[in-house]
Amino acid sequence: MTEKETKGVVLSAKKQWWLKVNTKAMRSGALDGATFPHIVKILYTVDGKEYIGRKWLNARVRCPAVGESVTVSYREDKPSKFSISIGKAL
């Protein structure tokens, strides 16, 4: 099972408001220091065929903007199985 890489484009990024992660021990308000995970939808092409996939991003990972290019690693035998590389964590 080998992996290959290609470039993908972020189609949408939705914040999961129902899952709040507190980053401060002491807060002055309900959303003070709160971060939220995201679900991003990615479009990528492998051998002329387009794939659209969704990935859940941890609250500590920077969410890419819509239209931003990301690196997609996919399985050569099954391109619908993929992971994404975004860059720096928060």
Residue pairs with C-beta under 8 A, 6 or more apart in sequence:
1 75
1 76
1 77
2 75
2 76
3 73
3 74
3 75
3 76
4 46
4 73
4 74
4 76
5 71
5 72
5 73
5 74
6 44
6 45
6 46
6 71
6 72
6 74
7 44
7 69
7 70
7 71
7 72
8 42
8 43
8 44
8 69
8 70
8 71
8 72
8 84
9 42
9 43
9 44
9 67
9 68
9 69
9 70
10 40
10 41
10 42
10 64
10 65
10 66
10 67
10 68
10 69
10 70
11 41
11 42
11 43
11 52
11 66
12 40
12 41
12 66
13 38
13 39
13 40
13 41
13 63
13 64
13 65
13 66
14 38
14 39
14 40
15 36
15 37
15 38
15 63
16 36
16 37
16 38
16 39
17 36
19 36
19 37
19 59
20 31
20 34
20 35
20 36
21 34
21 35
21 36
21 37
21 59
21 60
22 33
22 34
23 33
23 34
23 35
24 32
24 33
27 33
35 59
35 60
35 90
36 59
37 56
37 57
37 58
37 59
38 56
38 57
38 63
39 54
39 55
39 56
39 57
40 54
40 55
40 57
40 63
40 64
40 84
41 52
41 53
41 54
42 52
42 53
42 54
42 55
42 70
42 72
42 82
42 84
43 50
43 51
43 52
44 50
44 51
44 53
44 72
44 74
44 82
45 51
46 74
46 79
47 79
49 79
51 74
51 79
51 80
51 82
53 80
53 82
55 82
55 83
55 84
57 63
57 86
60 89
60 90
61 86
61 89
61 90
62 86
62 87
62 88
62 89
62 90
64 70
64 86
70 84
70 85
70 86
71 84
71 85
72 82
72 83
72 84
72 85
73 82
73 83
73 84
73 85
74 80
74 81
74 82
74 83
75 81
75 82
